[in-house]
């Protein structure tokens, strides 16, 4: 199965409330998240990481399938 197809399936499960699917999405994007916060001050790095995770979760929930 192609990587994009697998991610699409995981997104569909996450939209239905599957917590394991949401965790899988976060795991897949963790390197990008960590790369995004690496230049931030240590005091706010974890807060920024959590904010980015929330944005990803909101994006998955709002994802419209057409």
HTML snippet that shows the backbone in 3Dmol.js (N, CA, C, O; Angstrom):
<script src="https://3Dmol.org/build/3Dmol-min.js"></script>
<div id="view" style="width:600px;height:400px;position:relative"></div>
<script>
const pdb = `
ATOM      1  N   UNK A   1       0.850  -1.181   0.000  1.00  0.00           N
ATOM      2  CA  UNK A   1       0.000   0.000   0.000  1.00  0.00           C
ATOM      3  C   UNK A   1       0.894   1.242   0.000  1.00  0.00           C
ATOM      4  O   UNK A   1       1.889   1.309   0.722  1.00  0.00           O
ATOM      5  N   UNK A   2       0.531   2.188  -0.797  1.00  0.00           N
ATOM      6  CA  UNK A   2       1.286   3.433  -0.921  1.00  0.00           C
ATOM      7  C   UNK A   2       1.196   4.245   0.378  1.00  0.00           C
ATOM      8  O   UNK A   2       0.180   4.214   1.074  1.00  0.00           O
ATOM      9  N   UNK A   3       2.261   4.961   0.686  1.00  0.00           N
ATOM     10  CA  UNK A   3       2.333   5.748   1.919  1.00  0.00           C
ATOM     11  C   UNK A   3       1.193   6.750   2.020  1.00  0.00           C
ATOM     12  O   UNK A   3       0.601   6.897   3.089  1.00  0.00           O
ATOM     13  N   UNK A   4       0.873   7.441   0.934  1.00  0.00           N
ATOM     14  CA  UNK A   4      -0.215   8.427   0.949  1.00  0.00           C
ATOM     15  C   UNK A   4      -1.558   7.754   1.210  1.00  0.00           C
ATOM     16  O   UNK A   4      -2.391   8.305   1.929  1.00  0.00           O
ATOM     17  N   UNK A   5      -1.779   6.574   0.640  1.00  0.00           N
ATOM     18  CA  UNK A   5      -3.029   5.849   0.869  1.00  0.00           C
ATOM     19  C   UNK A   5      -3.135   5.428   2.330  1.00  0.00           C
ATOM     20  O   UNK A   5      -4.208   5.511   2.928  1.00  0.00           O
ATOM     21  N   UNK A   6      -2.033   4.982   2.894  1.00  0.00           N
ATOM     22  CA  UNK A   6      -2.026   4.563   4.300  1.00  0.00           C
ATOM     23  C   UNK A   6      -2.320   5.757   5.210  1.00  0.00           C
ATOM     24  O   UNK A   6      -3.101   5.637   6.154  1.00  0.00           O
ATOM     25  N   UNK A   7      -1.699   6.910   4.933  1.00  0.00           N
ATOM     26  CA  UNK A   7      -1.954   8.107   5.728  1.00  0.00           C
ATOM     27  C   UNK A   7      -3.412   8.523   5.610  1.00  0.00           C
ATOM     28  O   UNK A   7      -4.021   8.929   6.600  1.00  0.00           O
ATOM     29  N   UNK A   8      -3.978   8.428   4.409  1.00  0.00           N
ATOM     30  CA  UNK A   8      -5.380   8.775   4.205  1.00  0.00           C
ATOM     31  C   UNK A   8      -6.279   7.888   5.067  1.00  0.00           C
ATOM     32  O   UNK A   8      -7.223   8.374   5.689  1.00  0.00           O
ATOM     33  N   UNK A   9      -5.986   6.595   5.103  1.00  0.00           N
ATOM     34  CA  UNK A   9      -6.766   5.670   5.934  1.00  0.00           C
ATOM     35  C   UNK A   9      -6.654   6.024   7.418  1.00  0.00           C
ATOM     36  O   UNK A   9      -7.637   5.970   8.157  1.00  0.00           O
ATOM     37  N   UNK A  10      -5.452   6.383   7.836  1.00  0.00           N
ATOM     38  CA  UNK A  10      -5.249   6.758   9.238  1.00  0.00           C
ATOM     39  C   UNK A  10      -6.028   8.033   9.549  1.00  0.00           C
ATOM     40  O   UNK A  10      -6.629   8.143  10.618  1.00  0.00           O
ATOM     41  N   UNK A  11      -6.025   8.987   8.638  1.00  0.00           N
ATOM     42  CA  UNK A  11      -6.785  10.226   8.836  1.00  0.00           C
ATOM     43  C   UNK A  11      -8.270   9.921   8.957  1.00  0.00           C
ATOM     44  O   UNK A  11      -8.946  10.489   9.815  1.00  0.00           O
ATOM     45  N   UNK A  12      -8.786   9.041   8.117  1.00  0.00           N
ATOM     46  CA  UNK A  12     -10.203   8.673   8.203  1.00  0.00           C
ATOM     47  C   UNK A  12     -10.533   8.075   9.563  1.00  0.00           C
ATOM     48  O   UNK A  12     -11.565   8.398  10.150  1.00  0.00           O
ATOM     49  N   UNK A  13      -9.672   7.213  10.062  1.00  0.00           N
ATOM     50  CA  UNK A  13      -9.895   6.614  11.381  1.00  0.00           C
ATOM     51  C   UNK A  13      -9.835   7.680  12.474  1.00  0.00           C
ATOM     52  O   UNK A  13     -10.639   7.665  13.406  1.00  0.00           O
ATOM     53  N   UNK A  14      -8.894   8.592  12.356  1.00  0.00           N
ATOM     54  CA  UNK A  14      -8.752   9.652  13.346  1.00  0.00           C
ATOM     55  C   UNK A  14      -9.984  10.550  13.364  1.00  0.00           C
ATOM     56  O   UNK A  14     -10.426  10.983  14.428  1.00  0.00           O
ATOM     57  N   UNK A  15     -10.538  10.827  12.189  1.00  0.00           N
ATOM     58  CA  UNK A  15     -11.760  11.638  12.109  1.00  0.00           C
ATOM     59  C   UNK A  15     -12.920  10.963  12.829  1.00  0.00           C
ATOM     60  O   UNK A  15     -13.828  11.633  13.321  1.00  0.00           O
ATOM     61  N   UNK A  16     -12.887   9.650  12.889  1.00  0.00           N
ATOM     62  CA  UNK A  16     -13.945   8.902  13.569  1.00  0.00           C
ATOM     63  C   UNK A  16     -13.669   8.756  15.066  1.00  0.00           C
ATOM     64  O   UNK A  16     -14.425   8.096  15.779  1.00  0.00           O
ATOM     65  N   UNK A  17     -12.585   9.375  15.539  1.00  0.00           N
ATOM     66  CA  UNK A  17     -12.280   9.355  16.962  1.00  0.00           C
ATOM     67  C   UNK A  17     -11.318   8.270  17.415  1.00  0.00           C
ATOM     68  O   UNK A  17     -11.142   8.066  18.616  1.00  0.00           O
ATOM     69  N   UNK A  18     -10.697   7.575  16.483  1.00  0.00           N
ATOM     70  CA  UNK A  18      -9.746   6.512  16.821  1.00  0.00           C
ATOM     71  C   UNK A  18      -8.469   7.140  17.407  1.00  0.00           C
ATOM     72  O   UNK A  18      -7.696   7.769  16.684  1.00  0.00           O
ATOM     73  N   UNK A  19      -8.258   6.967  18.706  1.00  0.00           N
ATOM     74  CA  UNK A  19      -7.118   7.586  19.388  1.00  0.00           C
ATOM     75  C   UNK A  19      -5.787   7.032  18.894  1.00  0.00           C
ATOM     76  O   UNK A  19      -4.803   7.768  18.820  1.00  0.00           O
ATOM     77  N   UNK A  20      -5.745   5.757  18.558  1.00  0.00           N
ATOM     78  CA  UNK A  20      -4.506   5.177  18.042  1.00  0.00           C
ATOM     79  C   UNK A  20      -4.133   5.801  16.699  1.00  0.00           C
ATOM     80  O   UNK A  20      -2.952   6.000  16.412  1.00  0.00           O
ATOM     81  N   UNK A  21      -5.126   6.106  15.885  1.00  0.00           N
ATOM     82  CA  UNK A  21      -4.869   6.745  14.596  1.00  0.00           C
ATOM     83  C   UNK A  21      -4.318   8.153  14.805  1.00  0.00           C
ATOM     84  O   UNK A  21      -3.388   8.571  14.115  1.00  0.00           O
ATOM     85  N   UNK A  22      -4.893   8.876  15.752  1.00  0.00           N
ATOM     86  CA  UNK A  22      -4.399  10.222  16.048  1.00  0.00           C
ATOM     87  C   UNK A  22      -2.947  10.152  16.536  1.00  0.00           C
ATOM     88  O   UNK A  22      -2.108  10.953  16.125  1.00  0.00           O
ATOM     89  N   UNK A  23      -2.663   9.194  17.409  1.00  0.00           N
ATOM     90  CA  UNK A  23      -1.293   9.021  17.908  1.00  0.00           C
ATOM     91  C   UNK A  23      -0.341   8.681  16.775  1.00  0.00           C
ATOM     92  O   UNK A  23       0.796   9.152  16.765  1.00  0.00           O
ATOM     93  N   UNK A  24      -0.780   7.876  15.825  1.00  0.00           N
ATOM     94  CA  UNK A  24       0.058   7.511  14.670  1.00  0.00           C
ATOM     95  C   UNK A  24       0.359   8.750  13.825  1.00  0.00           C
ATOM     96  O   UNK A  24       1.489   8.925  13.369  1.00  0.00           O
ATOM     97  N   UNK A  25      -0.628   9.599  13.617  1.00  0.00           N
ATOM     98  CA  UNK A  25      -0.410  10.832  12.848  1.00  0.00           C
ATOM     99  C   UNK A  25       0.620  11.703  13.560  1.00  0.00           C
ATOM    100  O   UNK A  25       1.531  12.236  12.927  1.00  0.00           O
ATOM    101  N   UNK A  26       0.479  11.844  14.853  1.00  0.00           N
ATOM    102  CA  UNK A  26       1.421  12.657  15.624  1.00  0.00           C
ATOM    103  C   UNK A  26       2.824  12.066  15.531  1.00  0.00           C
ATOM    104  O   UNK A  26       3.796  12.803  15.366  1.00  0.00           O
ATOM    105  N   UNK A  27       2.938  10.733  15.636  1.00  0.00           N
ATOM    106  CA  UNK A  27       4.252  10.077  15.504  1.00  0.00           C
ATOM    107  C   UNK A  27       4.870  10.361  14.145  1.00  0.00           C
ATOM    108  O   UNK A  27       6.068  10.626  14.044  1.00  0.00           O
ATOM    109  N   UNK A  28       4.054  10.306  13.102  1.00  0.00           N
ATOM    110  CA  UNK A  28       4.578  10.549  11.752  1.00  0.00           C
ATOM    111  C   UNK A  28       5.065  11.981  11.573  1.00  0.00           C
ATOM    112  O   UNK A  28       6.025  12.228  10.842  1.00  0.00           O
ATOM    113  N   UNK A  29       4.407  12.921  12.236  1.00  0.00           N
ATOM    114  CA  UNK A  29       4.768  14.323  12.086  1.00  0.00           C
ATOM    115  C   UNK A  29       5.726  14.819  13.162  1.00  0.00           C
ATOM    116  O   UNK A  29       6.172  15.965  13.104  1.00  0.00           O
ATOM    117  N   UNK A  30       6.050  13.983  14.138  1.00  0.00           N
ATOM    118  CA  UNK A  30       6.937  14.392  15.232  1.00  0.00           C
ATOM    119  C   UNK A  30       8.283  14.941  14.744  1.00  0.00           C
ATOM    120  O   UNK A  30       8.730  15.960  15.270  1.00  0.00           O
ATOM    121  N   UNK A  31       8.948  14.318  13.766  1.00  0.00           N
ATOM    122  CA  UNK A  31      10.215  14.901  13.302  1.00  0.00           C
ATOM    123  C   UNK A  31      10.039  16.328  12.749  1.00  0.00           C
ATOM    124  O   UNK A  31      10.875  17.197  12.996  1.00  0.00           O
ATOM    125  N   UNK A  32       8.978  16.559  12.021  1.00  0.00           N
ATOM    126  CA  UNK A  32       8.711  17.894  11.493  1.00  0.00           C
ATOM    127  C   UNK A  32       8.403  18.870  12.626  1.00  0.00           C
ATOM    128  O   UNK A  32       8.864  20.011  12.612  1.00  0.00           O
ATOM    129  N   UNK A  33       7.628  18.421  13.598  1.00  0.00           N
ATOM    130  CA  UNK A  33       7.302  19.260  14.756  1.00  0.00           C
ATOM    131  C   UNK A  33       8.579  19.643  15.488  1.00  0.00           C
ATOM    132  O   UNK A  33       8.800  20.817  15.783  1.00  0.00           O
ATOM    133  N   UNK A  34       9.419  18.657  15.783  1.00  0.00           N
ATOM    134  CA  UNK A  34      10.651  18.926  16.534  1.00  0.00           C
ATOM    135  C   UNK A  34      11.593  19.833  15.743  1.00  0.00           C
ATOM    136  O   UNK A  34      12.271  20.682  16.322  1.00  0.00           O
ATOM    137  N   UNK A  35      11.636  19.657  14.446  1.00  0.00           N
ATOM    138  CA  UNK A  35      12.461  20.519  13.607  1.00  0.00           C
ATOM    139  C   UNK A  35      11.944  21.957  13.641  1.00  0.00           C
ATOM    140  O   UNK A  35      12.728  22.904  13.580  1.00  0.00           O
ATOM    141  N   UNK A  36      10.631  22.115  13.738  1.00  0.00           N
ATOM    142  CA  UNK A  36      10.019  23.435  13.753  1.00  0.00           C
ATOM    143  C   UNK A  36      10.302  24.198  15.045  1.00  0.00           C
ATOM    144  O   UNK A  36      10.365  25.428  15.035  1.00  0.00           O
ATOM    145  N   UNK A  37      10.469  23.489  16.141  1.00  0.00           N
ATOM    146  CA  UNK A  37      10.669  24.162  17.433  1.00  0.00           C
ATOM    147  C   UNK A  37      12.130  24.194  17.871  1.00  0.00           C
ATOM    148  O   UNK A  37      12.436  24.750  18.926  1.00  0.00           O
ATOM    149  N   UNK A  38      13.022  23.623  17.102  1.00  0.00           N
ATOM    150  CA  UNK A  38      14.403  23.475  17.570  1.00  0.00           C
ATOM    151  C   UNK A  38      15.114  24.797  17.811  1.00  0.00           C
ATOM    152  O   UNK A  38      16.040  24.839  18.622  1.00  0.00           O
ATOM    153  N   UNK A  39      14.733  25.859  17.158  1.00  0.00           N
ATOM    154  CA  UNK A  39      15.396  27.141  17.370  1.00  0.00           C
ATOM    155  C   UNK A  39      14.764  27.975  18.474  1.00  0.00           C
ATOM    156  O   UNK A  39      15.244  29.067  18.778  1.00  0.00           O
ATOM    157  N   UNK A  40      13.702  27.475  19.072  1.00  0.00           N
ATOM    158  CA  UNK A  40      12.977  28.237  20.102  1.00  0.00           C
ATOM    159  C   UNK A  40      13.692  28.158  21.444  1.00  0.00           C
ATOM    160  O   UNK A  40      14.476  27.244  21.697  1.00  0.00           O
ATOM    161  N   UNK A  41      13.404  29.136  22.296  1.00  0.00           N
ATOM    162  CA  UNK A  41      13.934  29.121  23.660  1.00  0.00           C
ATOM    163  C   UNK A  41      13.446  27.863  24.371  1.00  0.00           C
ATOM    164  O   UNK A  41      12.319  27.414  24.161  1.00  0.00           O
ATOM    165  N   UNK A  42      14.299  27.310  25.203  1.00  0.00           N
ATOM    166  CA  UNK A  42      13.977  26.076  25.923  1.00  0.00           C
ATOM    167  C   UNK A  42      12.702  26.208  26.756  1.00  0.00           C
ATOM    168  O   UNK A  42      11.956  25.240  26.908  1.00  0.00           O
ATOM    169  N   UNK A  43      12.450  27.405  27.297  1.00  0.00           N
ATOM    170  CA  UNK A  43      11.280  27.598  28.161  1.00  0.00           C
ATOM    171  C   UNK A  43       9.959  27.409  27.419  1.00  0.00           C
ATOM    172  O   UNK A  43       8.961  27.007  28.017  1.00  0.00           O
ATOM    173  N   UNK A  44       9.952  27.696  26.130  1.00  0.00           N
ATOM    174  CA  UNK A  44       8.681  27.620  25.393  1.00  0.00           C
ATOM    175  C   UNK A  44       8.639  26.484  24.378  1.00  0.00           C
ATOM    176  O   UNK A  44       7.622  26.287  23.712  1.00  0.00           O
ATOM    177  N   UNK A  45       9.718  25.746  24.255  1.00  0.00           N
ATOM    178  CA  UNK A  45       9.801  24.688  23.237  1.00  0.00           C
ATOM    179  C   UNK A  45       8.671  23.665  23.372  1.00  0.00           C
ATOM    180  O   UNK A  45       8.035  23.324  22.374  1.00  0.00           O
ATOM    181  N   UNK A  46       8.409  23.168  24.587  1.00  0.00           N
ATOM    182  CA  UNK A  46       7.365  22.160  24.787  1.00  0.00           C
ATOM    183  C   UNK A  46       5.978  22.760  24.532  1.00  0.00           C
ATOM    184  O   UNK A  46       5.098  22.095  23.986  1.00  0.00           O
ATOM    185  N   UNK A  47       5.793  24.012  24.929  1.00  0.00           N
ATOM    186  CA  UNK A  47       4.510  24.673  24.675  1.00  0.00           C
ATOM    187  C   UNK A  47       4.252  24.801  23.172  1.00  0.00           C
ATOM    188  O   UNK A  47       3.134  24.570  22.710  1.00  0.00           O
ATOM    189  N   UNK A  48       5.271  25.164  22.421  1.00  0.00           N
ATOM    190  CA  UNK A  48       5.136  25.253  20.964  1.00  0.00           C
ATOM    191  C   UNK A  48       4.845  23.883  20.363  1.00  0.00           C
ATOM    192  O   UNK A  48       4.018  23.754  19.461  1.00  0.00           O
ATOM    193  N   UNK A  49       5.531  22.861  20.870  1.00  0.00           N
ATOM    194  CA  UNK A  49       5.303  21.487  20.389  1.00  0.00           C
ATOM    195  C   UNK A  49       3.848  21.096  20.596  1.00  0.00           C
ATOM    196  O   UNK A  49       3.210  20.559  19.690  1.00  0.00           O
ATOM    197  N   UNK A  50       3.322  21.363  21.784  1.00  0.00           N
ATOM    198  CA  UNK A  50       1.924  21.031  22.080  1.00  0.00           C
ATOM    199  C   UNK A  50       0.963  21.832  21.196  1.00  0.00           C
ATOM    200  O   UNK A  50      -0.055  21.307  20.745  1.00  0.00           O
ATOM    201  N   UNK A  51       1.289  23.092  20.954  1.00  0.00           N
ATOM    202  CA  UNK A  51       0.450  23.914  20.067  1.00  0.00           C
ATOM    203  C   UNK A  51       0.409  23.328  18.662  1.00  0.00           C
ATOM    204  O   UNK A  51      -0.654  23.273  18.043  1.00  0.00           O
ATOM    205  N   UNK A  52       1.556  22.892  18.158  1.00  0.00           N
ATOM    206  CA  UNK A  52       1.601  22.306  16.816  1.00  0.00           C
ATOM    207  C   UNK A  52       0.815  21.001  16.751  1.00  0.00           C
ATOM    208  O   UNK A  52       0.145  20.732  15.753  1.00  0.00           O
ATOM    209  N   UNK A  53       0.889  20.195  17.798  1.00  0.00           N
ATOM    210  CA  UNK A  53       0.116  18.956  17.845  1.00  0.00           C
ATOM    211  C   UNK A  53      -1.374  19.275  17.815  1.00  0.00           C
ATOM    212  O   UNK A  53      -2.135  18.617  17.105  1.00  0.00           O
ATOM    213  N   UNK A  54      -1.796  20.279  18.582  1.00  0.00           N
ATOM    214  CA  UNK A  54      -3.210  20.681  18.573  1.00  0.00           C
ATOM    215  C   UNK A  54      -3.654  21.141  17.191  1.00  0.00           C
ATOM    216  O   UNK A  54      -4.764  20.835  16.757  1.00  0.00           O
ATOM    217  N   UNK A  55      -2.789  21.874  16.502  1.00  0.00           N
ATOM    218  CA  UNK A  55      -3.109  22.330  15.148  1.00  0.00           C
ATOM    219  C   UNK A  55      -3.288  21.137  14.211  1.00  0.00           C
ATOM    220  O   UNK A  55      -4.210  21.117  13.396  1.00  0.00           O
ATOM    221  N   UNK A  56      -2.412  20.155  14.328  1.00  0.00           N
ATOM    222  CA  UNK A  56      -2.523  18.955  13.487  1.00  0.00           C
ATOM    223  C   UNK A  56      -3.825  18.219  13.782  1.00  0.00           C
ATOM    224  O   UNK A  56      -4.519  17.800  12.855  1.00  0.00           O
ATOM    225  N   UNK A  57      -4.164  18.058  15.051  1.00  0.00           N
ATOM    226  CA  UNK A  57      -5.395  17.351  15.420  1.00  0.00           C
ATOM    227  C   UNK A  57      -6.609  18.105  14.887  1.00  0.00           C
ATOM    228  O   UNK A  57      -7.537  17.489  14.362  1.00  0.00           O
ATOM    229  N   UNK A  58      -6.613  19.430  15.015  1.00  0.00           N
ATOM    230  CA  UNK A  58      -7.731  20.227  14.476  1.00  0.00           C
ATOM    231  C   UNK A  58      -7.827  20.084  12.964  1.00  0.00           C
ATOM    232  O   UNK A  58      -8.922  19.971  12.413  1.00  0.00           O
ATOM    233  N   UNK A  59      -6.676  20.088  12.293  1.00  0.00           N
ATOM    234  CA  UNK A  59      -6.668  19.951  10.837  1.00  0.00           C
ATOM    235  C   UNK A  59      -7.243  18.608  10.414  1.00  0.00           C
ATOM    236  O   UNK A  59      -7.985  18.531   9.434  1.00  0.00           O
ATOM    237  N   UNK A  60      -6.907  17.546  11.146  1.00  0.00           N
ATOM    238  CA  UNK A  60      -7.440  16.215  10.829  1.00  0.00           C
ATOM    239  C   UNK A  60      -8.950  16.200  11.027  1.00  0.00           C
ATOM    240  O   UNK A  60      -9.685  15.691  10.181  1.00  0.00           O
ATOM    241  N   UNK A  61      -9.407  16.752  12.133  1.00  0.00           N
ATOM    242  CA  UNK A  61     -10.845  16.766  12.409  1.00  0.00           C
ATOM    243  C   UNK A  61     -11.625  17.586  11.394  1.00  0.00           C
ATOM    244  O   UNK A  61     -12.764  17.255  11.067  1.00  0.00           O
ATOM    245  N   UNK A  62     -11.008  18.665  10.889  1.00  0.00           N
ATOM    246  CA  UNK A  62     -11.693  19.540   9.934  1.00  0.00           C
ATOM    247  C   UNK A  62     -11.485  19.110   8.483  1.00  0.00           C
ATOM    248  O   UNK A  62     -12.055  19.714   7.575  1.00  0.00           O
ATOM    249  N   UNK A  63     -10.687  18.087   8.258  1.00  0.00           N
ATOM    250  CA  UNK A  63     -10.395  17.601   6.914  1.00  0.00           C
ATOM    251  C   UNK A  63     -11.685  17.128   6.255  1.00  0.00           C
ATOM    252  O   UNK A  63     -12.387  16.268   6.787  1.00  0.00           O
ATOM    253  N   UNK A  64     -11.988  17.696   5.095  1.00  0.00           N
ATOM    254  CA  UNK A  64     -13.195  17.319   4.368  1.00  0.00           C
ATOM    255  C   UNK A  64     -12.864  16.356   3.257  1.00  0.00           C
ATOM    256  O   UNK A  64     -11.952  16.590   2.465  1.00  0.00           O
ATOM    257  N   UNK A  65     -13.602  15.284   3.203  1.00  0.00           N
ATOM    258  CA  UNK A  65     -13.420  14.259   2.183  1.00  0.00           C
ATOM    259  C   UNK A  65     -14.409  14.535   1.062  1.00  0.00           C
ATOM    260  O   UNK A  65     -15.620  14.587   1.279  1.00  0.00           O
ATOM    261  N   UNK A  66     -13.880  14.709  -0.120  1.00  0.00           N
ATOM    262  CA  UNK A  66     -14.747  15.009  -1.273  1.00  0.00           C
ATOM    263  C   UNK A  66     -14.610  13.953  -2.334  1.00  0.00           C
ATOM    264  O   UNK A  66     -15.262  14.036  -3.375  1.00  0.00           O
TER     265      UNK A  66
END
`;
const viewer = $3Dmol.createViewer("view");
viewer.addModel(pdb, "pdb");
viewer.setStyle({}, {cartoon: {color: "spectrum"}});
viewer.zoomTo();
viewer.render();
</script>
